[in-house]
């Protein structure tokens, strides 16, 4: 059973779907939590990681967006603030999307046509170069009345069902640790 901790509920739900797709099974068991941001994840994540371990989870994914920081610094912060205090000794994958998890969705932005009929955005060649992928997706999604169709909290999990995972892996190196962990059991902690 996977234990997943994410910065927010949308990240948690999106990661569940991505893991299901990578495992290629609909009946994968999960427990976890989405927080109200990185501060809460770092503050409460160690205790919750231990609770997930005690409840039977055997593999863990901890996700934290890079948000303009160096991914290695973010990984070290996750180790120091969550993993070490938890005392959990199990396979763990630290997932640090460059900028935000929405960069992974931008890797196959054409998948939005599965949710939004009539919106046909152009492909993104380097989605991890966007400084704010979430805001960029919102901007791209504006309709004639200038209201964004895309809302990350609602649409990220839906888009995760449709994106081409091979494209994501090819375009987003930050996705590859999750892919390797789920497919081959190789954690990065």
Buried (B, 14 or more C-beta within 10 A) or exposed (E): BBBBBBBBBBBBBBBBBBBBBBEEEEEBEBBBBBBEEBEBBBEBBBEBBBBBBEEEBEBBBBBBBBBEBEBEEBBEBBBEBBBEBBEBEBBBBBBBBBBBBBBBBBBBBBBBEEBBEEBEBEEBEEBBEBEBBBBBBBEBBEEEEEEBBBEBEEBBBBBBBBBEBEBBBEBBEBBEBBBBBBEEEEBBB
